[in-house]
Amino acid sequence: MSWLQKLHATYEVCAKNPDFLDPPQPDNEKETPALMPISHTSQQAHIHVTLDGQGHFLDAELLPLKKQIIIPATENSAGRVGNPAPHPLADKIHYCAKDYAGSKENLFGHYEALLAAWCVSAYSHPKAQAVYAYISCGTLVRDLLKKSILHADNTGALATKAPAGKADSIFKRLSGNEKEQGNALVVWSVQIPGDKEPRTWKDERLQEAWVRYDASQARQKQLCMAQGQEAAIIGKHPRNIRRPGDGAKLISSNDDTGFTFRGRFIEPEEACTVGYEVSHKAHNALRWLIARQGYRNGDQAVVAWTEKGLALPNPACWPPPEGFDWSADDAAPENTTPEPEAGCKDAGQLFSRSVAKALRGYRADLSETEGIAILALDSAGPGRLAVTFYREQMAKDYLDRLEQWQKDLAWRLPFRRAVSQDAKARIMFTEYAPLPETIARAAYGRRIDDKLLKATVERLLPCIVDGAPIPRDLVESCVRRSCNRVGLESWEWSAVLGTACALYKGFYARHPQPEKRRIYSMSLDRNRTTRDYLYGRLLAVAEYAERSALDRADEKRPTNAERLMQRFADNPCATWLTLEKQLSPYMQRLQSYEPSPYTRIKRELQEISEKCGNIDEFTSAKRLEGEFLLGYHCQLADFYKKKETPIPAQEGEKP
């Protein structure tokens, strides 16, 4: 129940902030989500009807596509699936139109009875009374036909197909092949002199009136296990948690035929009782948080938040490399002395500063003792939702572990970015830790099964949030796929290679046995003399030499190093002897070109050979580990990199 208590506390704090209840909307099509009041739900509305204060019809219009509107709801209607429970004010045509005749059942009687009960109560509102006066006349369908909002066929019945020449019509907003216009949801505006907000879904006084009326309805009182005190309990908990139309519920006990709880309880209330107000506030807060700052992958959702509703990076999708600026102000203080060698040697120095600066804004807004909650949801079917991961941490611990994740797994990775709105997206490279979804696709392929993708993201959450070691099977899977270069497209192989290097680097930075931990640099480490690293450098030299010769001859084909990469990983010594023989004619060809990389290539080969100390070790048939990919990638990057400005060391940093 701790997650329910945290969400309830979040709602209590954030509901006092008007920017969360009615946030300013941007100019683009995507709306900023709002924190809903209790006894309300969110629905996709289609038709907007305007009335005067006496309930006379004035106008009607179609709403924009996928327009989500917050409407009053009862406990039954908020989660209605297969039951006729009406919403009290805004609802579908076959509920609120007395003159509806179509394939859907006319449920006007249920709708009218609920609205009438509200209007005659002590919690009535003039706008609700105006709507009741209008629907009692029974002319809604006729008025909408006159306004060409609804459409009739030749027999006068409501049509199921769009008429010719109507590009933008109600049919475009309805789902299914056979369009039933009775499914269109109607919302109301009531123009009352002196009232500045005619829209019922934006009128706070109307919302408060419905909340008070709904709270006045008789409900059973029992112990609320979230609050620890007696309260009116809820029997049917809200849905639409992850997105509009989501039918899965976190708390449900409606299986009276299969008896899921047989053998444990006689009645579902014996298992758990939650207060009506607590449940609505907690679910509304969760729905708002997921829409505002959550990560979603199909049925899976991950969200991190504070009780104050402050901005917080999401562990499953931070940072988004295509929209994140790592080129933050990293100028050294004036009293520091530049140290070119140290800056050039460690490519991770600038990255570490960039990560720290990126998180600095979050740290400024959050106190170190601010509580952070991280929650992941997933469902195995359409009706049941489960909490698959939940943690509560201090803000400092959470941000420190996010920063450490970036530092431990940072590598030079590709991403697609459009330089301008009209330009085609280009592949660009920058240093960052791969996202959990990227790791899953690198390990198991871009056509990965949805269940495996969600399970992999879930496995990686403890690595990010708790600082747990990287699963070894993910590392090995990425290493194997990166070696199978001929089986991947060029852009995909580049992403798999970078992810494999990042995972291998992170695995040894967090090795379960402290004595086996290693720290790898993102730049070429010329002091590393391990067998795997040096063989990776040799493979990169062979590829660069042949590619340089082919490019100068304008030949477009894979190099021998590219084709034999898998074989090289399995038997490096024998494969290198083959590559060395095949490299000879290309080296001779390079000597005839100007400018020639021949001298640099020979120098690299000589340097690598001098570091091969133990001949028996280097001539063994032992398979290469993933470390050879780091040497390979760093050596290639060193060949192709441009001359860079040295990074000055900041005060307090060690070179």
N, C-alpha and C positions, 0 to 999 in steps of 0.2 A: 504493500500500500504506500510505500515511500514515494513512488513516482506520482501517485494520485495526489498525495499531500503537497508535493512540490508544485505540481501543475495548478492546484487550487490556490496555493499561496501566490503563484505567479499571476493568476487572474486577478486576485484581490489587489495586488500592487499596480498592475498595468491598466486595470479598469479606471484608475484615477487619472490616467494620462489621455487627454483628448486627441492627441496625435495617433494613438493606437485605436481609439474607438471610431474616429472619422479621419483617417490620414489623408493628406493632400494627394490627389491623383495626378500621375504624370500625363504627359501629352500622348505617349505611345499607347498601344492597344492593351497592354497588360496592366490590370488594375492592382494597386497596392492593397493587400488584404487588410481587413478591419477585424478587431476583436468583437465578437458578437455578444449581445446581452443574453442572459439565460432565457429559456422558453422561446428561443428563436432557432431558425435553421437557415441554411443557404441553399437557394434553388436557382436554376437557370430559367430566367423569365423571357417571355417572347412578345407579349402585347402589353402596352401601356395605355390605360383608359383614364381620361380626365373627367371629373364630375364637378358640379358646383356644391355649395354647402347644403342644399336641399336634396341632393341626390339626383339631379338632372344631368343627362349625358351631354358633354360638351365636345369631346374629341377623342380620337384613338390613333395610335401609331405603333409601328413595329419597332422593337428594341434592337440594338446591334447584336450581332451574332455572339453567342456564348456569354451573354450578359448575366453575371451572378448577382443576386439581390438577396439581402437578409430579410426574412419574413417571419411573422409570428407563427408558432407551432405548438401543438400539444405534445404530451409525452408519447401518445400513440402515433400522431401524424409525423413526428420528427423521424421516426424509424419505420414508416409504414412500408411493408412489403406483403402484398396479398391481403391487406385489410382496407376497408373503405374509410378509415379515419380522415376527416377533412382538416385542412389548415384553416385557422379562424378568419383570415382576411384575404390574402392572395392565394389563389389556387387555380387549378386547370379549368378549362371551359366546361367539361362535363360535370364539374362540381358546382361552379358558381353561375351557370346559365340555366335558368328555368326552362327556356325554350330550346334547349339542345336536344337534337335527335340524330343519333349516329350509331356507329358500331359499339361505342363504349357505353357502359351503364350510366344512366343519369343519376348522379348522387347529390342532386341539389338539396334534397330534404335534409341530409346529414349536415351539409354546409350551412344551410339556412338556420337550422336549430342551434348550432354552435355559435354563429354570429349573433343570433337573437338573444341568446343567454348572456353573452358578453354585453350587448347594448342595453339590456334592462338591468344590469348589475350596477353596484355602486362604483365600479371601476370603468364605466363606459367612457367613450371619447367621441367628440362630434364627427370626426372623419369616419370612424367605424359606423356611426349611425347613418351618415350620408351614403356609405356603400350599401348598408342594409336596406335603406329606402330604395336605392336603385335596383338592386338584384330582386327585390320583392315584386317589381313591375314585370319582370320576366322578358325583357327586350334586349338582352346582351347580344345574342347571336344575330338578331335582326339589325342592330345598330352597327355591329362589326361588318356585316355583309354590305351595308350601305356605304361604309368607309373603305370598302375593298380590302379590308384586313383579312377576313375570311372569304372563302370562295365556294360557290354552289355549282352543282353540275346541271345538266339539262332538265333533270327531274325536280330541281329545287333543293335536293339534299346536299349536305356538305360534301364537297369533292374530295377525292383521295389522291389526285394528281394535279400538278400545277397547270393552270391555263396557259395557252400559248401566248408568248410575248411578255410573260411576267418573270423577269430574271431574278428580281429580289422580292420574294414573297414569303408567306408564313411557311411554305413547304421547304424552303431552304433551311429553316431553323428546326425542323422536326426530323427525328431519326426514323429509319426503316424505309423499306421500298414502298409500301402502301402507307401514305401519310394520313394519319387520323388527326384532324384539326381539333378534335376535342381534347387532345393532349397538350395544347398550347396553354402556357401558364400566364394568367392575367395579374398585373399589379395595378394599383390605383393611385391617382393623385386627386386631391380634393381642394378646390380653390375656395378659401374662406376669407372674407375681407379682413385685412389686418394681419393675416398669417403669412409669414415670410417663407415657410417651407411647405409647399402643397404635397410633395411626395411622401406617401405614407411610410415608405421604407427608410426615410431619412428623419422622420419626426420622432425625436427622443421622448416627448411626452406621450405619444401614442404607444411607443415601445414600453415605457414604464407602466402605462395603464394596463397593457396586456400582461406584463410580468406580475403585477399585483393581483389581477384577476386569476391568473393561472395558479398563483401561490395560495389563493383562498380556497381552491378546490380541495375537498377532503382526500387526504392520503394517509395511509397507514404509517404510524410512527414506531420506529425501532431504533436500536443502537446503530449509529453510523460508524463503521469501522475505520473510516478515514479521519474523522474528527474526534472520535472517542466520546460522543455524547448523543443523546436521543434527538432524532430529527425525522422529518417526513422523508421516507425512503422512496427510491425509484425502482420500478419494476422493469421498465424498458429503457435501456441506455441509448444515448445518441449514436448515430452513424455518420457517414460523410466525413471521416476523420482525415484520410490522406488526400482526398480530392473530392470534388462534387460527384455524386453518384456512387460513391464507395459504400457498398452495403455491409462490409465487415465491421464487427463490433469487438471492442476490447473486453467488455463484460456482458455476458449473455447467458440466459438460462431458460430458453424457450423450447427445449427438447422434452416435451411431455409424452411423446410416443416412444422414442428410442431409449429414454431414461439414461442419459449420459452419466448422471450422478447416482445411478442405482448401486446399492451396497454401501454408500457413504452417507447419504442424506435422504430424508423423506420428502422434504420441501426444499426448493432452491434457496430460500431465504436463510436456511441453516448454514449454507456455505459462506455467504457473504451478503452483507447489507450495506448499501451506500446511500447517503442522503441525496435527495433530488437536486438540491442547490449545489452541493459539492460535485456531483457527477456532471452536471451541465457546465459548471465553471471550468472544471478540469478538462473536459472534452473540448470545450470552446477554445481554451488556451492552447491545447495541443494542436487543434486544427489550424489555428492562427499561426503558431510557431512553425509548423511544417510548411505552410504556404509562404511564410515570410522569409525563413532562413533555413529551410530543410533541404536535405538531399533525397531525391527519389529515384529509384530504379525499378520500374514496374510496381510490384506490390511492396517493395522494400522502401522504408523511409528512415532517415537518420537525422536527428536534430540535437543541437547543443544550445543551451540557453541559461540566462540568469533570471532571478525573480523580478528584476527591474526592467527586463526586456531590452537590455543593452545589446548592441551588435557584438557578435561572437563568431569566430571562424568555425566552420563545420569540419569535423575530423575526416569525413569521407570525401570532401571536395575542396579542401583548402590547400594551396591557393589554386585558383583557375589560371593556368599559365597563359591562356590566350588573352585574358583580360587583366593580368596582374603586371604591374610595373616594378621590376626588380632594380631599375636604374635609379634608386633613391639617392638622396644627397649623402654621399659617403666621403666628402672631403675631410682631410685630416686637420686637426687643430693646428693653428699657426705655429705653436711652439714645438711641433714634432719634426723630426728629421726623416726625410724619405729614405727608404732602404730598398733600392731596386731589386736586389737579388732575392730578398725575402718575399717581396710582392710577386715577382714573376714565378717563384718556385711553387707557391701554394695558391692554386686557383680557387680554393675554397675559402680564402680569407675574405675576399670581397663578398662572396655569397653569404658567409656567416653574418657579416655586417648588414647585408640587405634583409636577411630574415629577421634579425634583431630589430631593425628599423620598421619592418612591416608589422611586427607585433607590438611595437612601442605605442602605437595609437590605442590598441586594445588595453594595454597595461595602464595607460594614463586614465582611461575611463573606469577601470575596475580596481577596487581595493584588493589587496592580497588576501583578505579574508572573505571576499565575495564568494558565495557558493555557486558552483557550476554543476549543471546536470546534463548528462549525455544519454540519449535514449534512442534505441533502434526498434523498429516495428516490422513485422512481416506476417504474411498470411499464407496458409497452405491451401485454402479454398476461398470461395467468395463470401462466406459468412462469418468466419472466425479470424480474429486478429490477435497476435501475441507480441509481448515485449520480449525481444530476443537478446537485448543488451541494455544494461542500465548501470550508470556510475554517477556518483556525486563526489566532486572534488573541490578544492580551493582554486580560485582563479590563477594564482601563481603556479601551482602544480600543473594545472591543465595547459597553460601557455608555455611553461618550461618544457613539457613533454612534446607539444606541437613543434616547438623550436628544435628540440633534440631529434625528432623524427626527420625534420628537413635536413639537419646537418648530417645525420647518420646515413641517409639514403640519397642525398643530393647527387645528381649526375647530369651530364649534358644530354638533354632529351629533346626530341622533335615535337613540334605542335603546329597546327594550322592557324594562320592568322591572315586576315584580309587587310592589305595595306590601305585600301580605301574602299568605299561602298561599292564602287563599280568594278574594282579589280578582283581577279580570281584569287582565292585563298592560296597562300604560299606556305611551304614547309620552312619553318624557322627553328632555331635551336636556342635553348637557354638552360641554365642549371636550376633544377628543382627536384624534389622527391616525387616519384611517380604516384599518382592517385591510386587508391585501392582498386577501382574499376580497371584502370590501365594495367595494373599488375595481374589481375585476373585474366584479361584478354591476352596479355603477353604469355602467361603460363599455359593457357588452354586453348588459345586461338580466338580470332575475332568473332567466330560464329559459336561462341561458348553457350551452353545451355543456361537458361535463365536461373534455374535452381542452383547450378554450380557457381554462377556469377554472384548471386546473393550470398551463398555460403562462404565464398572467398572474401567478399567484403566484410562479412560478419567476423571471420577469423582474423582479419587484419585490424579490426577496431581495438582489441586489447593491446596490439603492438603500438598503436598511435597514442591511445589514451592512458594505458598503464605502463608503457615502456617495455613491454614484453619482447622476448626474442622473436626474430622472423622465422616462420615455419620453414624448415629445411626443404620439404618437398616442393614448395613454391619456387625456391631458389633453383633447385635442380631442374625443375620443369622449364623454367625460363632459360637456363643455360643450354639445355638440350635443344630447345626450339631455335635459339639464336645460332647454334652450330649448323642447323639444317637450312643453310642460306638459300639453296636452290629451290626449296619448297615454299618460299615466301616472296611476295612482291617487294620491290625495293623500299618503298615507304614503310611497309609493315615490318620488314626486317630491321630497319633503322630503329624503330620504336622498341622492338623486342630486344635488340642488342643493348640499347641504353637502359632498359628496365632490368635486364639480367645483370648488368654491371652495378646498377644501383642496389639491387637486392643482395648481390654477393658482398658488396661493400658494407651494407647495413647488417647483414647476418654476422659478419666477423666483428663489427663494431659492438654488437650486442650478444656475442657468443655466450651460451649458458655457462661455459667454463672460463673464468676470468683469465687464466694463463694462456688461453688460445685466442684471445682477442687481438685484432689487428686494426690499424688505422690506415686506410688507403687515401691517397691524394687524387683529386680530380684531374690534375695535370700529370704529365709524364714524370715518373720517379726514376731518375737515372741511377739512383743508389740502390734500388731493389735488385737483388741478384738471385731470386728464386727461379727454379726451373720453369714453372708455369708462366710467370711474368715475362721472362726473356723469350720463351717460345712464342708468346703472343706478339711481342715486338718484332720477332723475325717474320711472322706471317704478315704483319702490317707493312714491313719494308718490302717484302716480295710483291704484295698487292700494289703498293705505291709505285714501285719501279715499273712494273708491267703496265699499269694504268697510265703513267706518264708517257711511256713510249706509244701506247695505243692512241692516246689523245692527240699527240703530235702528228700521228699518221692518219688521224681522223677515222679511226676504226672503232666501231661500237659493238663490243661483245664482252662477256664476262671474262675476267682474268683467271688464270690457273689457280691462284690463291683463293678466289671466290668459289670456284667449282669444287676444290678439294678441302674446304674448311672442315666438313664433318670428318673426313678421313684424317685430317691433320690433328683434330682433337682426340681421335682414337689412337693414333700411332704417330706421334709428332716427329720422331727421329727419321723413320723411313720416308715419311711424306716430305720432310724438309729436303732430303737428298734429291728427291724427284723435282721439287720446286726449284732447287738451286740449279739443276741442269737446265730446266726450262727457262730460267731467268737469264742465262748467259747471252743469248742473241739480243734480248731487249736492252741489256746493259751496254752492249756494243752499239746498238742503235742510238742510245741516249748520248753517247760521246760525240755524235755528229750534230747534235742540236745545240742551238744557242737561244736563251741561256739553258744550260744543262744541269739537271739535278744529280748528275752522275757522282760528282765529288761528295755531295751530302749523303747519298745512299751508301757509298763505299765507307764513309766515315761511321755511319750508324751500324753497318754490318760489323765493322772492325771493333767498335765499342762493345757490341753485344757479345761477340765471340770472346773478347778478353774477360768478360764477367762470368763466362761458363767455367767455373772452377773444377767441379767434380765431373770428369768425363763419363764415368760409369753411370752417374745419375742422369746425365743428359742423353746418353745413348740407350737408356732403358726403354722398354716398350710400354711403360706405365701410361695410362690415359691421363690427359690433362684435366685439371680441375677448372672451375670457373674463373680462377685468377688470370688465366691466359687471355680472357676477353678484356680484362682491365688493361693489360699491357698492350693488347692489339688496338683497343679503342683510343687509348692515350697516345700511342705512337702515331696513329693516323691523324689524330687531332693536332699533334705537334707538327706534322708535315704540312698540313693545310692551313694552320692558323696564321692570321695576319700579325704584323708587328704591333704589339700592344703597349700602352703606356703603363709603366710600373705602378703598383698600388702602394701608396705611402702607408706606413704602419701608424696606427693610431696610438695615442697615449695609453700606456699600460699593456699593450699587446707585445707578445714575444715574436721575434722574427722567425 
